[in-house]
Each structure stands twice: as structure tokens, then as C-alpha cells.
Amino acid sequence: MADTKGVLLPAYVLADESGSMGPYQGELSDGLVSLCEGLRAEPMIAAKLRLAVLGFSDDVQVRLAVADMRTETSLPQVAIRGLTNYGAVFDDLLDRIPSDVQWLRGEGYKVHRPVVFFLSDGQPTDGKGWRRPHAKLIDKSQTPTAPNIIACGIGDAQAATMVEVATRPEFAFVAKPGTDIGQAISEFFHALTASLVASGQALGSASPQLVVNRPEQFTMAIDEVGQ
């Protein structure tokens, strides 16, 4: 049996591109650029990661396909449009993540459980319909490549919803009341970059683990709903 090339952590950034994010398109774009540049500045860490950026509103659009940031030269560009369809996100990931993992394995890598960083400024406009594909996505008996999901809510996104989206209560965060949304977006990407760098470092240790940093000006969403 051929030796593996190494171990990878696939990471997916799901960025809300709905109309309400329009005033913050600059901060969203800047955050994505800082994420990509932050990983490029850590080539030893970037070697262990594969990054994908997906924009969602009425549908999901690929802003950056699963990429090795050591060699990727393009930067993801967001496009503000439409409503906030959570169901589209989880339907897309149900197809995308198993396919990506299979491809990476075919390239000779071992693959750790993927991680999804979900950022939204609003409640789902598709009602409760998103819960069925979400439940299938995170059920390891149905989806062996089920990801860990970190959910961050800003603006009108409710804490209870972020708790539902996240795969663990401690993976759900909301911006503190009164926090500037543009600043919250910047803090989200700063924490995301730090989380990926720390997780990449841990992959090379005897006990690999996912590291999740709470963004500044955010609280754990579970606290907000009184549990």
C-alpha cells in the first residue's frame, strides 16, 4: 500500500451574501482576504489545510474551491444577492463534502473530519425546511464525512438558531448586543484564521484536535438562550 502524502483538514467558510449584508460587503471581502493571506503566511500550517469559501443566499456559489493556500493565487470575491436560505447551504454540503473528501483521499491523503465555519446576519428565510438536510449532514451514520459546524450569528441572527446550526453548543456564538456588525465580521475572520492555524498545528501532534477560538465581541450562544 502506498504511503500517504499526509493528513489534511478540509475547512469550509460559509459566508452570508444576502441583501442585508450589503452595507458590510467591504468588511466581508477584507475578512476573506485576511484569512487567505494569514494562511499563506503560515506555509507549514497551510500544508495541512484545504480551504473552500462558499457564498450563500438563495443558493450557494463557490467563491474558492477546495484549495491549497500555498499555491492558490486567486482571492474569493463575494456578491451580495437574495435572501437567507439555510436549506441551500446544507443541501450543498451534503453533496460537496463527501465528494471533496473522496477526491482528497484519491490524491493520497488521509483526511480529518471537515470543519464548517458558518456566518449569518439573519434568520433563515426558508422556515424550518433547512433542518432536514442539516440533520442528515451531521448524522455520522448517514454521512460518514459529517463535519463539525461552528456557527456565528451577527445582526438579526438569533442565538437559538446558531445553537441549532452548530454541532456542539460550545461551537455557537453570537455578537454581543450593540456590537458594530462590520467590526464583528472582522473579528469573526480573525478568530477563524487563529482557529485554523491552531488546528493545523495540532494535526502534527500526538493528539490532533479541532481548536475553536471565540471571536472578540461575541458570546457563546448557549449563554444567550439561558441554558
Summary of the structure (lengths in Angstrom):
residues: 227
radius of gyration: 16.5
end to end distance: 49.3
largest distance: 56.6
contacts: 759
relative contact order: 0.18
helix: 41%
strand: 22%
